[in-house]
Amino acid sequence: MPVEIVPDTKDWTWVLERRCPECGFDTRLVQRDSIPDLLRECGAEWTDVLQGSGDICRRPAETVWSPLEYGCHVRDVFRLFDVRLGLMLAGDDPLFPNWDQDTTAIDDRYWEQDPSTIAADLRAAADMLADRFERVTDGQWQRRGRRSDGARFTIESFGRYLLHDPCHHLFDVTGRGYGENNERMPHRGD
């Protein structure tokens, strides 16, 4: 078993208010109608990472997830957000069940997963979530949901917040951040 990662306790909802200084992604530029396509593009890029060359199972540092571990996390984020989006569409201002991403990583032994299986599962989860966002009607975008920590979302802000996570993790594993219009930049160091 690899060294346990120190849990990230940051409240990342600030990405709804400003550009991420690490990866460069700016959720404020995301139009709600583009969320499904952006999810599919991100899913495809993650599939490429997981099926690419190199040792995706190796951690770049003892306390940093490998590309495979990040891929497992992104797959699970897509699945979780699909459930949460379903709750927002079905009920009024639902409270989302808590999720401990670090416990999930350990319990599911992310480091031992098969990369090709994770690639397929991640792509399917991205597509399923994109399909659900495509079915959101004009009158539903302002429906609300909330986390137990007090963070509140509309479906629109929820979609923009969601997109930052897999995009940021692409930066973590590829070194390719985002420019002023959220276009993918060359690998850092290119």
mmCIF file of the C-alpha atoms, coordinates in Angstrom:
data_MODEL
# 
_entry.id   MODEL 
# 
loop_
_atom_site.group_PDB 
_atom_site.id 
_atom_site.type_symbol 
_atom_site.label_atom_id 
_atom_site.label_alt_id 
_atom_site.label_comp_id 
_atom_site.label_asym_id 
_atom_site.label_entity_id 
_atom_site.label_seq_id 
_atom_site.pdbx_PDB_ins_code 
_atom_site.Cartn_x 
_atom_site.Cartn_y 
_atom_site.Cartn_z 
_atom_site.occupancy 
_atom_site.B_iso_or_equiv 
_atom_site.pdbx_formal_charge 
_atom_site.auth_seq_id 
_atom_site.auth_comp_id 
_atom_site.auth_asym_id 
_atom_site.auth_atom_id 
_atom_site.pdbx_PDB_model_num 
ATOM 1   C CA . MET A 1 1   ? 0.000   0.000  0.000   1.00 0.00 ? 1   MET A CA 1 
ATOM 2   C CA . PRO A 1 2   ? 1.431   3.402  -0.944  1.00 0.00 ? 2   PRO A CA 1 
ATOM 3   C CA . VAL A 1 3   ? 1.870   6.280  1.462   1.00 0.00 ? 3   VAL A CA 1 
ATOM 4   C CA . GLU A 1 4   ? -1.470  7.853  2.325   1.00 0.00 ? 4   GLU A CA 1 
ATOM 5   C CA . ILE A 1 5   ? -2.076  11.254 0.760   1.00 0.00 ? 5   ILE A CA 1 
ATOM 6   C CA . VAL A 1 6   ? -2.657  14.153 3.139   1.00 0.00 ? 6   VAL A CA 1 
ATOM 7   C CA . PRO A 1 7   ? -6.364  15.023 2.730   1.00 0.00 ? 7   PRO A CA 1 
ATOM 8   C CA . ASP A 1 8   ? -7.139  18.222 0.861   1.00 0.00 ? 8   ASP A CA 1 
ATOM 9   C CA . THR A 1 9   ? -9.292  20.297 3.186   1.00 0.00 ? 9   THR A CA 1 
ATOM 10  C CA . LYS A 1 10  ? -9.531  23.414 1.006   1.00 0.00 ? 10  LYS A CA 1 
ATOM 11  C CA . ASP A 1 11  ? -12.938 24.786 0.147   1.00 0.00 ? 11  ASP A CA 1 
ATOM 12  C CA . TRP A 1 12  ? -12.623 24.859 -3.635  1.00 0.00 ? 12  TRP A CA 1 
ATOM 13  C CA . THR A 1 13  ? -15.894 26.764 -4.179  1.00 0.00 ? 13  THR A CA 1 
ATOM 14  C CA . TRP A 1 14  ? -13.779 29.907 -4.637  1.00 0.00 ? 14  TRP A CA 1 
ATOM 15  C CA . VAL A 1 15  ? -13.189 28.706 -8.214  1.00 0.00 ? 15  VAL A CA 1 
ATOM 16  C CA . LEU A 1 16  ? -16.689 30.000 -8.973  1.00 0.00 ? 16  LEU A CA 1 
ATOM 17  C CA . GLU A 1 17  ? -15.457 33.540 -8.281  1.00 0.00 ? 17  GLU A CA 1 
ATOM 18  C CA . ARG A 1 18  ? -12.000 33.672 -9.884  1.00 0.00 ? 18  ARG A CA 1 
ATOM 19  C CA . ARG A 1 19  ? -9.583  31.915 -12.209 1.00 0.00 ? 19  ARG A CA 1 
ATOM 20  C CA . CYS A 1 20  ? -7.578  29.071 -10.682 1.00 0.00 ? 20  CYS A CA 1 
ATOM 21  C CA . PRO A 1 21  ? -3.989  30.314 -10.298 1.00 0.00 ? 21  PRO A CA 1 
ATOM 22  C CA . GLU A 1 22  ? -2.621  26.756 -10.501 1.00 0.00 ? 22  GLU A CA 1 
ATOM 23  C CA . CYS A 1 23  ? -4.271  25.277 -13.592 1.00 0.00 ? 23  CYS A CA 1 
ATOM 24  C CA . GLY A 1 24  ? -5.611  28.498 -15.129 1.00 0.00 ? 24  GLY A CA 1 
ATOM 25  C CA . PHE A 1 25  ? -9.169  27.220 -15.615 1.00 0.00 ? 25  PHE A CA 1 
ATOM 26  C CA . ASP A 1 26  ? -11.798 29.950 -15.220 1.00 0.00 ? 26  ASP A CA 1 
ATOM 27  C CA . THR A 1 27  ? -15.265 28.635 -14.391 1.00 0.00 ? 27  THR A CA 1 
ATOM 28  C CA . ARG A 1 28  ? -16.767 32.102 -14.958 1.00 0.00 ? 28  ARG A CA 1 
ATOM 29  C CA . LEU A 1 29  ? -16.166 31.669 -18.694 1.00 0.00 ? 29  LEU A CA 1 
ATOM 30  C CA . VAL A 1 30  ? -18.199 28.462 -18.906 1.00 0.00 ? 30  VAL A CA 1 
ATOM 31  C CA . GLN A 1 31  ? -21.602 28.861 -20.546 1.00 0.00 ? 31  GLN A CA 1 
ATOM 32  C CA . ARG A 1 32  ? -24.164 26.433 -19.189 1.00 0.00 ? 32  ARG A CA 1 
ATOM 33  C CA . ASP A 1 33  ? -25.011 25.066 -22.629 1.00 0.00 ? 33  ASP A CA 1 
ATOM 34  C CA . SER A 1 34  ? -21.355 24.109 -23.108 1.00 0.00 ? 34  SER A CA 1 
ATOM 35  C CA . ILE A 1 35  ? -21.149 21.963 -19.956 1.00 0.00 ? 35  ILE A CA 1 
ATOM 36  C CA . PRO A 1 36  ? -22.094 18.659 -21.683 1.00 0.00 ? 36  PRO A CA 1 
ATOM 37  C CA . ASP A 1 37  ? -19.534 19.106 -24.480 1.00 0.00 ? 37  ASP A CA 1 
ATOM 38  C CA . LEU A 1 38  ? -16.819 20.152 -22.031 1.00 0.00 ? 38  LEU A CA 1 
ATOM 39  C CA . LEU A 1 39  ? -17.517 17.070 -19.906 1.00 0.00 ? 39  LEU A CA 1 
ATOM 40  C CA . ARG A 1 40  ? -17.217 14.809 -22.959 1.00 0.00 ? 40  ARG A CA 1 
ATOM 41  C CA . GLU A 1 41  ? -13.991 16.527 -24.070 1.00 0.00 ? 41  GLU A CA 1 
ATOM 42  C CA . CYS A 1 42  ? -12.533 16.161 -20.594 1.00 0.00 ? 42  CYS A CA 1 
ATOM 43  C CA . GLY A 1 43  ? -13.581 12.500 -20.479 1.00 0.00 ? 43  GLY A CA 1 
ATOM 44  C CA . ALA A 1 44  ? -11.885 11.904 -23.837 1.00 0.00 ? 44  ALA A CA 1 
ATOM 45  C CA . GLU A 1 45  ? -8.698  13.597 -22.698 1.00 0.00 ? 45  GLU A CA 1 
ATOM 46  C CA . TRP A 1 46  ? -8.666  11.521 -19.530 1.00 0.00 ? 46  TRP A CA 1 
ATOM 47  C CA . THR A 1 47  ? -9.139  8.392  -21.633 1.00 0.00 ? 47  THR A CA 1 
ATOM 48  C CA . ASP A 1 48  ? -6.059  9.396  -23.644 1.00 0.00 ? 48  ASP A CA 1 
ATOM 49  C CA . VAL A 1 49  ? -4.067  9.890  -20.440 1.00 0.00 ? 49  VAL A CA 1 
ATOM 50  C CA . LEU A 1 50  ? -5.088  6.509  -19.050 1.00 0.00 ? 50  LEU A CA 1 
ATOM 51  C CA . GLN A 1 51  ? -4.363  4.709  -22.314 1.00 0.00 ? 51  GLN A CA 1 
ATOM 52  C CA . GLY A 1 52  ? -1.185  6.632  -23.062 1.00 0.00 ? 52  GLY A CA 1 
ATOM 53  C CA . SER A 1 53  ? 2.428   5.679  -22.839 1.00 0.00 ? 53  SER A CA 1 
ATOM 54  C CA . GLY A 1 54  ? 4.474   5.918  -19.698 1.00 0.00 ? 54  GLY A CA 1 
ATOM 55  C CA . ASP A 1 55  ? 3.982   4.475  -16.272 1.00 0.00 ? 55  ASP A CA 1 
ATOM 56  C CA . ILE A 1 56  ? 0.631   5.905  -15.258 1.00 0.00 ? 56  ILE A CA 1 
ATOM 57  C CA . CYS A 1 57  ? 0.702   3.759  -12.110 1.00 0.00 ? 57  CYS A CA 1 
ATOM 58  C CA . ARG A 1 58  ? 3.807   5.472  -10.732 1.00 0.00 ? 58  ARG A CA 1 
ATOM 59  C CA . ARG A 1 59  ? 3.465   8.375  -8.360  1.00 0.00 ? 59  ARG A CA 1 
ATOM 60  C CA . PRO A 1 60  ? 5.592   11.420 -9.252  1.00 0.00 ? 60  PRO A CA 1 
ATOM 61  C CA . ALA A 1 61  ? 6.239   11.837 -5.522  1.00 0.00 ? 61  ALA A CA 1 
ATOM 62  C CA . GLU A 1 62  ? 5.417   9.636  -2.574  1.00 0.00 ? 62  GLU A CA 1 
ATOM 63  C CA . THR A 1 63  ? 2.575   11.896 -1.440  1.00 0.00 ? 63  THR A CA 1 
ATOM 64  C CA . VAL A 1 64  ? 1.126   12.742 -4.889  1.00 0.00 ? 64  VAL A CA 1 
ATOM 65  C CA . TRP A 1 65  ? -1.369  10.507 -6.656  1.00 0.00 ? 65  TRP A CA 1 
ATOM 66  C CA . SER A 1 66  ? -0.350  8.727  -9.820  1.00 0.00 ? 66  SER A CA 1 
ATOM 67  C CA . PRO A 1 67  ? -2.248  9.473  -13.069 1.00 0.00 ? 67  PRO A CA 1 
ATOM 68  C CA . LEU A 1 68  ? -4.142  6.216  -12.479 1.00 0.00 ? 68  LEU A CA 1 
ATOM 69  C CA . GLU A 1 69  ? -5.195  7.285  -8.983  1.00 0.00 ? 69  GLU A CA 1 
ATOM 70  C CA . TYR A 1 70  ? -6.282  10.684 -10.289 1.00 0.00 ? 70  TYR A CA 1 
ATOM 71  C CA . GLY A 1 71  ? -8.228  8.920  -13.053 1.00 0.00 ? 71  GLY A CA 1 
ATOM 72  C CA . CYS A 1 72  ? -10.071 6.790  -10.483 1.00 0.00 ? 72  CYS A CA 1 
ATOM 73  C CA . HIS A 1 73  ? -10.877 9.944  -8.532  1.00 0.00 ? 73  HIS A CA 1 
ATOM 74  C CA . VAL A 1 74  ? -12.181 11.750 -11.620 1.00 0.00 ? 74  VAL A CA 1 
ATOM 75  C CA . ARG A 1 75  ? -14.359 8.754  -12.529 1.00 0.00 ? 75  ARG A CA 1 
ATOM 76  C CA . ASP A 1 76  ? -15.811 8.814  -9.021  1.00 0.00 ? 76  ASP A CA 1 
ATOM 77  C CA . VAL A 1 77  ? -16.350 12.579 -9.145  1.00 0.00 ? 77  VAL A CA 1 
ATOM 78  C CA . PHE A 1 78  ? -18.336 12.168 -12.381 1.00 0.00 ? 78  PHE A CA 1 
ATOM 79  C CA . ARG A 1 79  ? -20.437 9.425  -10.777 1.00 0.00 ? 79  ARG A CA 1 
ATOM 80  C CA . LEU A 1 80  ? -21.001 11.420 -7.587  1.00 0.00 ? 80  LEU A CA 1 
ATOM 81  C CA . PHE A 1 81  ? -21.982 14.564 -9.456  1.00 0.00 ? 81  PHE A CA 1 
ATOM 82  C CA . ASP A 1 82  ? -24.415 12.559 -11.578 1.00 0.00 ? 82  ASP A CA 1 
ATOM 83  C CA . VAL A 1 83  ? -26.146 11.410 -8.375  1.00 0.00 ? 83  VAL A CA 1 
ATOM 84  C CA . ARG A 1 84  ? -26.133 14.922 -6.938  1.00 0.00 ? 84  ARG A CA 1 
ATOM 85  C CA . LEU A 1 85  ? -27.475 16.434 -10.155 1.00 0.00 ? 85  LEU A CA 1 
ATOM 86  C CA . GLY A 1 86  ? -30.255 13.839 -10.080 1.00 0.00 ? 86  GLY A CA 1 
ATOM 87  C CA . LEU A 1 87  ? -31.108 14.908 -6.522  1.00 0.00 ? 87  LEU A CA 1 
ATOM 88  C CA . MET A 1 88  ? -31.262 18.568 -7.573  1.00 0.00 ? 88  MET A CA 1 
ATOM 89  C CA . LEU A 1 89  ? -33.569 17.745 -10.466 1.00 0.00 ? 89  LEU A CA 1 
ATOM 90  C CA . ALA A 1 90  ? -35.844 15.531 -8.363  1.00 0.00 ? 90  ALA A CA 1 
ATOM 91  C CA . GLY A 1 91  ? -36.187 17.550 -5.149  1.00 0.00 ? 91  GLY A CA 1 
ATOM 92  C CA . ASP A 1 92  ? -36.138 21.037 -3.719  1.00 0.00 ? 92  ASP A CA 1 
ATOM 93  C CA . ASP A 1 93  ? -32.796 22.141 -2.290  1.00 0.00 ? 93  ASP A CA 1 
ATOM 94  C CA . PRO A 1 94  ? -31.532 18.645 -1.382  1.00 0.00 ? 94  PRO A CA 1 
ATOM 95  C CA . LEU A 1 95  ? -28.707 18.103 1.074   1.00 0.00 ? 95  LEU A CA 1 
ATOM 96  C CA . PHE A 1 96  ? -26.061 16.004 -0.672  1.00 0.00 ? 96  PHE A CA 1 
ATOM 97  C CA . PRO A 1 97  ? -24.762 12.883 1.074   1.00 0.00 ? 97  PRO A CA 1 
ATOM 98  C CA . ASN A 1 98  ? -21.183 13.379 2.263   1.00 0.00 ? 98  ASN A CA 1 
ATOM 99  C CA . TRP A 1 99  ? -18.315 11.791 0.356   1.00 0.00 ? 99  TRP A CA 1 
ATOM 100 C CA . ASP A 1 100 ? -14.798 11.252 1.648   1.00 0.00 ? 100 ASP A CA 1 
ATOM 101 C CA . GLN A 1 101 ? -12.606 11.084 -1.437  1.00 0.00 ? 101 GLN A CA 1 
ATOM 102 C CA . ASP A 1 102 ? -9.550  10.007 0.527   1.00 0.00 ? 102 ASP A CA 1 
ATOM 103 C CA . THR A 1 103 ? -11.313 7.111  2.217   1.00 0.00 ? 103 THR A CA 1 
ATOM 104 C CA . THR A 1 104 ? -12.718 6.038  -1.146  1.00 0.00 ? 104 THR A CA 1 
ATOM 105 C CA . ALA A 1 105 ? -9.227  6.055  -2.672  1.00 0.00 ? 105 ALA A CA 1 
ATOM 106 C CA . ILE A 1 106 ? -7.946  3.751  0.048   1.00 0.00 ? 106 ILE A CA 1 
ATOM 107 C CA . ASP A 1 107 ? -11.008 1.501  0.303   1.00 0.00 ? 107 ASP A CA 1 
ATOM 108 C CA . ASP A 1 108 ? -11.137 1.027  -3.482  1.00 0.00 ? 108 ASP A CA 1 
ATOM 109 C CA . ARG A 1 109 ? -7.359  0.636  -3.724  1.00 0.00 ? 109 ARG A CA 1 
ATOM 110 C CA . TYR A 1 110 ? -7.044  3.109  -6.588  1.00 0.00 ? 110 TYR A CA 1 
ATOM 111 C CA . TRP A 1 111 ? -3.365  2.231  -7.100  1.00 0.00 ? 111 TRP A CA 1 
ATOM 112 C CA . GLU A 1 112 ? -4.266  -1.372 -7.996  1.00 0.00 ? 112 GLU A CA 1 
ATOM 113 C CA . GLN A 1 113 ? -6.951  -0.634 -10.588 1.00 0.00 ? 113 GLN A CA 1 
ATOM 114 C CA . ASP A 1 114 ? -6.656  -1.631 -14.233 1.00 0.00 ? 114 ASP A CA 1 
ATOM 115 C CA . PRO A 1 115 ? -5.969  1.486  -16.353 1.00 0.00 ? 115 PRO A CA 1 
ATOM 116 C CA . SER A 1 116 ? -8.001  0.311  -19.353 1.00 0.00 ? 116 SER A CA 1 
ATOM 117 C CA . THR A 1 117 ? -11.004 -0.467 -17.146 1.00 0.00 ? 117 THR A CA 1 
ATOM 118 C CA . ILE A 1 118 ? -10.740 2.906  -15.434 1.00 0.00 ? 118 ILE A CA 1 
ATOM 119 C CA . ALA A 1 119 ? -10.437 4.653  -18.819 1.00 0.00 ? 119 ALA A CA 1 
ATOM 120 C CA . ALA A 1 120 ? -13.634 2.996  -20.044 1.00 0.00 ? 120 ALA A CA 1 
ATOM 121 C CA . ASP A 1 121 ? -15.479 3.610  -16.774 1.00 0.00 ? 121 ASP A CA 1 
ATOM 122 C CA . LEU A 1 122 ? -14.372 7.247  -16.616 1.00 0.00 ? 122 LEU A CA 1 
ATOM 123 C CA . ARG A 1 123 ? -15.456 7.878  -20.202 1.00 0.00 ? 123 ARG A CA 1 
ATOM 124 C CA . ALA A 1 124 ? -18.835 6.229  -19.566 1.00 0.00 ? 124 ALA A CA 1 
ATOM 125 C CA . ALA A 1 125 ? -19.341 8.278  -16.384 1.00 0.00 ? 125 ALA A CA 1 
ATOM 126 C CA . ALA A 1 126 ? -18.430 11.523 -18.204 1.00 0.00 ? 126 ALA A CA 1 
ATOM 127 C CA . ASP A 1 127 ? -20.844 10.699 -21.026 1.00 0.00 ? 127 ASP A CA 1 
ATOM 128 C CA . MET A 1 128 ? -23.655 9.771  -18.628 1.00 0.00 ? 128 MET A CA 1 
ATOM 129 C CA . LEU A 1 129 ? -23.219 13.017 -16.691 1.00 0.00 ? 129 LEU A CA 1 
ATOM 130 C CA . ALA A 1 130 ? -23.031 15.035 -19.919 1.00 0.00 ? 130 ALA A CA 1 
ATOM 131 C CA . ASP A 1 131 ? -26.259 13.398 -21.096 1.00 0.00 ? 131 ASP A CA 1 
ATOM 132 C CA . ARG A 1 132 ? -27.985 14.363 -17.835 1.00 0.00 ? 132 ARG A CA 1 
ATOM 133 C CA . PHE A 1 133 ? -26.777 17.980 -18.145 1.00 0.00 ? 133 PHE A CA 1 
ATOM 134 C CA . GLU A 1 134 ? -28.081 18.046 -21.736 1.00 0.00 ? 134 GLU A CA 1 
ATOM 135 C CA . ARG A 1 135 ? -31.565 17.221 -20.454 1.00 0.00 ? 135 ARG A CA 1 
ATOM 136 C CA . VAL A 1 136 ? -31.621 20.168 -18.011 1.00 0.00 ? 136 VAL A CA 1 
ATOM 137 C CA . THR A 1 137 ? -34.306 22.562 -19.220 1.00 0.00 ? 137 THR A CA 1 
ATOM 138 C CA . ASP A 1 138 ? -34.127 26.357 -19.130 1.00 0.00 ? 138 ASP A CA 1 
ATOM 139 C CA . GLY A 1 139 ? -36.401 26.422 -16.097 1.00 0.00 ? 139 GLY A CA 1 
ATOM 140 C CA . GLN A 1 140 ? -34.223 23.970 -14.133 1.00 0.00 ? 140 GLN A CA 1 
ATOM 141 C CA . TRP A 1 141 ? -30.818 25.688 -14.229 1.00 0.00 ? 141 TRP A CA 1 
ATOM 142 C CA . GLN A 1 142 ? -31.556 27.683 -11.068 1.00 0.00 ? 142 GLN A CA 1 
ATOM 143 C CA . ARG A 1 143 ? -32.706 24.686 -9.003  1.00 0.00 ? 143 ARG A CA 1 
ATOM 144 C CA . ARG A 1 144 ? -30.636 24.442 -5.828  1.00 0.00 ? 144 ARG A CA 1 
ATOM 145 C CA . GLY A 1 145 ? -28.685 21.867 -3.820  1.00 0.00 ? 145 GLY A CA 1 
ATOM 146 C CA . ARG A 1 146 ? -26.273 22.042 -0.887  1.00 0.00 ? 146 ARG A CA 1 
ATOM 147 C CA . ARG A 1 147 ? -23.442 20.278 0.866   1.00 0.00 ? 147 ARG A CA 1 
ATOM 148 C CA . SER A 1 148 ? -23.266 19.659 4.603   1.00 0.00 ? 148 SER A CA 1 
ATOM 149 C CA . ASP A 1 149 ? -20.444 22.222 4.895   1.00 0.00 ? 149 ASP A CA 1 
ATOM 150 C CA . GLY A 1 150 ? -22.885 24.970 3.898   1.00 0.00 ? 150 GLY A CA 1 
ATOM 151 C CA . ALA A 1 151 ? -21.836 25.321 0.246   1.00 0.00 ? 151 ALA A CA 1 
ATOM 152 C CA . ARG A 1 152 ? -24.881 26.054 -1.907  1.00 0.00 ? 152 ARG A CA 1 
ATOM 153 C CA . PHE A 1 153 ? -25.199 25.591 -5.652  1.00 0.00 ? 153 PHE A CA 1 
ATOM 154 C CA . THR A 1 154 ? -27.617 26.128 -8.476  1.00 0.00 ? 154 THR A CA 1 
ATOM 155 C CA . ILE A 1 155 ? -27.461 23.519 -11.215 1.00 0.00 ? 155 ILE A CA 1 
ATOM 156 C CA . GLU A 1 156 ? -25.600 26.083 -13.303 1.00 0.00 ? 156 GLU A CA 1 
ATOM 157 C CA . SER A 1 157 ? -22.962 26.888 -10.657 1.00 0.00 ? 157 SER A CA 1 
ATOM 158 C CA . PHE A 1 158 ? -22.766 23.179 -9.797  1.00 0.00 ? 158 PHE A CA 1 
ATOM 159 C CA . GLY A 1 159 ? -21.845 22.367 -13.425 1.00 0.00 ? 159 GLY A CA 1 
ATOM 160 C CA . ARG A 1 160 ? -19.207 25.087 -13.594 1.00 0.00 ? 160 ARG A CA 1 
ATOM 161 C CA . TYR A 1 161 ? -17.761 24.019 -10.216 1.00 0.00 ? 161 TYR A CA 1 
ATOM 162 C CA . LEU A 1 162 ? -17.682 20.397 -11.353 1.00 0.00 ? 162 LEU A CA 1 
ATOM 163 C CA . LEU A 1 163 ? -15.710 21.161 -14.513 1.00 0.00 ? 163 LEU A CA 1 
ATOM 164 C CA . HIS A 1 164 ? -12.795 22.631 -12.607 1.00 0.00 ? 164 HIS A CA 1 
ATOM 165 C CA . ASP A 1 165 ? -12.029 19.357 -10.777 1.00 0.00 ? 165 ASP A CA 1 
ATOM 166 C CA . PRO A 1 166 ? -11.269 17.040 -13.740 1.00 0.00 ? 166 PRO A CA 1 
ATOM 167 C CA . CYS A 1 167 ? -9.648  19.896 -15.666 1.00 0.00 ? 167 CYS A CA 1 
ATOM 168 C CA . HIS A 1 168 ? -7.410  20.761 -12.712 1.00 0.00 ? 168 HIS A CA 1 
ATOM 169 C CA . HIS A 1 169 ? -6.420  17.116 -12.347 1.00 0.00 ? 169 HIS A CA 1 
ATOM 170 C CA . LEU A 1 170 ? -5.529  16.971 -16.048 1.00 0.00 ? 170 LEU A CA 1 
ATOM 171 C CA . PHE A 1 171 ? -3.115  19.789 -15.254 1.00 0.00 ? 171 PHE A CA 1 
ATOM 172 C CA . ASP A 1 172 ? -1.824  17.783 -12.280 1.00 0.00 ? 172 ASP A CA 1 
ATOM 173 C CA . VAL A 1 173 ? -0.929  14.804 -14.482 1.00 0.00 ? 173 VAL A CA 1 
ATOM 174 C CA . THR A 1 174 ? -0.059  16.425 -17.840 1.00 0.00 ? 174 THR A CA 1 
ATOM 175 C CA . GLY A 1 175 ? 1.290   19.821 -16.833 1.00 0.00 ? 175 GLY A CA 1 
ATOM 176 C CA . ARG A 1 176 ? -0.963  21.400 -19.468 1.00 0.00 ? 176 ARG A CA 1 
ATOM 177 C CA . GLY A 1 177 ? -2.922  24.278 -17.964 1.00 0.00 ? 177 GLY A CA 1 
ATOM 178 C CA . TYR A 1 178 ? -5.514  26.612 -19.399 1.00 0.00 ? 178 TYR A CA 1 
ATOM 179 C CA . GLY A 1 179 ? -5.121  29.978 -21.077 1.00 0.00 ? 179 GLY A CA 1 
ATOM 180 C CA . GLU A 1 180 ? -7.262  33.101 -20.860 1.00 0.00 ? 180 GLU A CA 1 
ATOM 181 C CA . ASN A 1 181 ? -10.170 31.542 -22.776 1.00 0.00 ? 181 ASN A CA 1 
ATOM 182 C CA . ASN A 1 182 ? -9.862  28.106 -21.121 1.00 0.00 ? 182 ASN A CA 1 
ATOM 183 C CA . GLU A 1 183 ? -7.982  26.749 -24.141 1.00 0.00 ? 183 GLU A CA 1 
ATOM 184 C CA . ARG A 1 184 ? -5.494  23.998 -23.336 1.00 0.00 ? 184 ARG A CA 1 
ATOM 185 C CA . MET A 1 185 ? -1.919  25.230 -23.210 1.00 0.00 ? 185 MET A CA 1 
ATOM 186 C CA . PRO A 1 186 ? 1.245   23.302 -24.106 1.00 0.00 ? 186 PRO A CA 1 
ATOM 187 C CA . HIS A 1 187 ? 2.899   21.091 -21.503 1.00 0.00 ? 187 HIS A CA 1 
ATOM 188 C CA . ARG A 1 188 ? 4.705   23.147 -18.868 1.00 0.00 ? 188 ARG A CA 1 
ATOM 189 C CA . GLY A 1 189 ? 8.297   23.281 -19.914 1.00 0.00 ? 189 GLY A CA 1 
ATOM 190 C CA . ASP A 1 190 ? 7.499   23.125 -23.662 1.00 0.00 ? 190 ASP A CA 1 
# 
